[in-house]
Amino acid sequence: MSRSALSVFFAVFTFSVSAFATSPSDYDAIAERIKPVGNVYLAGSEPIKEEPIGPRDGETVYKTFCTACHATGVTGAPKTRNAQDWTPRLAQSKDVLVNHAIQGFNLMPARGTCMNCSDEEIVAAIEHMIAGL
């Protein structure tokens, strides 16, 4: 090996070794630069969202879970604050109405699709829908 080739070899070796020598703060900077900009989840593996603190009021539950069917009366759902729709149901008793809402009845699914609603929140949503009748 010639002297110039040996010089080139040492120069390349020296610069390449120094390129790999990084400090711990360099690792943090590198990690920050290459971190993902978002997350991808398969259906059903989404992160669990924290439950709200304290019970939700009837209006919140209604607007989140009930309005899709009860605002328009789709599939025979009694329309919100419509006395003609609610009177026959209320005649059976409020307990029956609450039981149907929690257990499901006819085309209404159990808890009206609000699987994380407490019984009290379901009752609050019913009271919101029948308020003023």
NORZIRA-V119502 format. One line per field, one symbol per residue. ss: DSSP state (H for helix, E for strand, C for the rest). A space follows every 10 residues. Layout:
ss->???
This chain:
ss->CCHHHHHHHH HHHHHHHHHH CCCHHHHHHH HHHHCCCCCC CCCCCCCCCC CCCCCCCHHH HHHHHHHHHH CCCHHHCCCC CCHHHHHHHH HCCHHHHHHH HHHCECCECH HHHCCCCCHH HHHHHHHHHH CCC
